[in-house]
Amino acid sequence: MHTPGIMAADMGTAERDLVSKWREMLERHARTTSVLEHRLQKEHARGVSEYEVLERLAAADKDARMQELADAVHLSQSALSRVVARLEADGLVVRGMCYEDRRGIFACLTESGRERYEAARPTQRGVLAEMLPAAAAAPR
């Protein structure tokens, strides 16, 4: 929830409503990410970013170019590189060069990575259903 006293007094109703919705969205994101980070760490020894990389690679069902993966998981190239390095050290992901474009690097999910992703998916989905109940109940 937002704190009304923090909003500027000179805002009109429409602007206040817009800012209020923005702040509610930020708060929901922060709360959900915090709970998700805690549960993934506790139950699977993985963080949210690591889980997101595993999920994107599992969904792609093929090698993913690092730049495209960074964009998909909203990380900088260097942050993604660190996440992938941790996953690679644990045998969950492998990296390789693109033969058509030597500047390109790909990441690929290993079988162990797929198993770890599948094990963590119910935890992630459970947290989302708990923290985002309106989204879970929405018709598809």
C-alpha positions as CSV (number, residue, x, y, z in Angstrom):
1,M,0.0,0.0,0.0
2,H,1.2,3.5,-0.7
3,T,1.6,6.2,2.0
4,P,-0.7,9.1,1.0
5,G,1.3,11.7,2.9
6,I,4.3,11.1,0.7
7,M,2.5,12.1,-2.6
8,A,2.9,15.6,-3.8
9,A,0.0,17.9,-2.7
10,D,-0.2,19.5,-6.1
11,M,-1.2,16.3,-8.0
12,G,-4.7,16.0,-9.4
13,T,-6.9,13.0,-8.8
14,A,-6.0,11.3,-12.1
15,E,-2.3,11.8,-11.5
16,R,-2.6,10.6,-7.8
17,D,-4.5,7.5,-9.0
18,L,-1.8,6.8,-11.6
19,V,1.0,7.2,-9.1
20,S,-0.9,5.1,-6.6
21,K,-1.3,2.2,-9.1
22,W,2.4,2.4,-10.0
23,R,3.4,2.2,-6.3
24,E,1.0,-0.7,-5.7
25,M,2.6,-2.5,-8.7
26,L,6.1,-1.9,-7.3
27,E,5.1,-3.0,-3.8
28,R,3.5,-6.2,-5.2
29,H,6.6,-7.0,-7.3
30,A,8.9,-6.4,-4.3
31,R,6.9,-8.5,-1.9
32,T,6.5,-11.3,-4.5
33,T,10.2,-11.3,-5.4
34,S,11.2,-11.3,-1.8
35,V,9.1,-14.3,-0.9
36,L,10.1,-16.1,-4.1
37,E,13.8,-15.5,-3.4
38,H,13.5,-16.8,0.1
39,R,11.6,-20.0,-0.8
40,L,13.8,-20.8,-3.9
41,Q,16.9,-20.4,-1.7
42,K,15.5,-22.4,1.2
43,E,14.1,-25.2,-0.8
44,H,16.3,-25.4,-3.9
45,A,19.5,-23.4,-3.2
46,R,18.7,-21.1,-6.2
47,G,17.9,-17.4,-6.5
48,V,15.1,-15.8,-8.6
49,S,17.5,-14.8,-11.4
50,E,19.0,-18.3,-11.6
51,Y,15.5,-19.8,-11.7
52,E,14.4,-17.4,-14.4
53,V,17.4,-18.4,-16.6
54,L,16.7,-22.1,-16.1
55,E,13.0,-21.5,-17.0
56,R,13.8,-19.5,-20.1
57,L,16.2,-22.1,-21.3
58,A,13.7,-24.9,-20.6
59,A,11.0,-23.1,-22.5
60,A,13.3,-22.3,-25.4
61,D,14.1,-26.1,-25.7
62,K,17.3,-25.1,-27.6
63,D,20.4,-23.0,-27.1
64,A,19.7,-19.3,-26.3
65,R,21.9,-16.5,-27.3
66,M,23.2,-14.7,-24.2
67,Q,22.1,-11.2,-25.3
68,E,18.6,-12.4,-26.0
69,L,18.6,-14.2,-22.6
70,A,19.8,-11.1,-20.8
71,D,16.9,-9.1,-22.4
72,A,14.4,-11.8,-21.5
73,V,15.3,-12.0,-17.8
74,H,15.9,-8.2,-17.5
75,L,19.6,-8.5,-16.5
76,S,22.7,-6.7,-17.8
77,Q,25.1,-8.7,-19.9
78,S,27.6,-8.8,-17.0
79,A,24.9,-9.8,-14.4
80,L,23.6,-12.6,-16.7
81,S,27.2,-13.8,-17.2
82,R,27.6,-14.1,-13.5
83,V,24.3,-16.0,-13.1
84,V,25.2,-18.4,-16.0
85,A,28.7,-18.9,-14.5
86,R,27.1,-20.1,-11.2
87,L,24.7,-22.4,-13.1
88,E,27.5,-23.7,-15.3
89,A,29.7,-24.4,-12.2
90,D,26.9,-26.5,-10.8
91,G,26.5,-28.4,-14.1
92,L,23.1,-27.0,-14.9
93,V,24.0,-24.9,-18.0
94,V,26.8,-25.1,-20.6
95,R,28.0,-22.2,-22.7
96,G,29.3,-22.4,-26.3
97,M,30.4,-20.2,-29.2
98,C,28.2,-19.4,-32.1
99,Y,29.9,-20.8,-35.2
100,E,28.2,-18.4,-37.6
101,D,29.1,-15.4,-35.5
102,R,32.2,-15.8,-33.3
103,R,31.1,-12.9,-31.1
104,G,27.9,-14.8,-30.1
105,I,27.8,-17.0,-27.0
106,F,25.0,-19.4,-26.4
107,A,23.7,-21.0,-23.2
108,C,22.1,-24.5,-23.1
109,L,20.3,-26.3,-20.3
110,T,21.8,-29.6,-19.3
111,E,19.7,-32.6,-18.3
112,S,20.7,-31.9,-14.7
113,G,19.6,-28.3,-15.2
114,R,16.2,-29.4,-16.6
115,E,15.7,-31.7,-13.5
116,R,16.6,-28.9,-11.1
117,Y,14.2,-26.5,-13.0
118,E,11.4,-29.1,-12.9
119,A,12.0,-29.6,-9.1
120,A,11.8,-25.9,-8.4
121,R,8.9,-25.1,-10.7
122,P,6.1,-26.1,-8.2
123,T,7.7,-23.8,-5.6
124,Q,7.8,-20.9,-8.0
125,R,4.2,-21.5,-9.2
126,G,3.0,-21.9,-5.6
127,V,4.5,-18.5,-4.6
128,L,3.0,-16.8,-7.6
129,A,-0.4,-18.3,-6.8
130,E,-0.1,-17.2,-3.2
131,M,1.2,-13.7,-3.9
132,L,-0.8,-13.0,-7.1
133,P,-4.2,-14.6,-6.4
134,A,-6.1,-12.4,-8.9
135,A,-3.8,-13.6,-11.7
136,A,-4.1,-17.2,-10.6
137,A,-7.9,-17.0,-10.7
138,A,-8.2,-15.2,-14.0
139,P,-9.6,-17.1,-17.0
140,R,-7.2,-18.0,-19.7
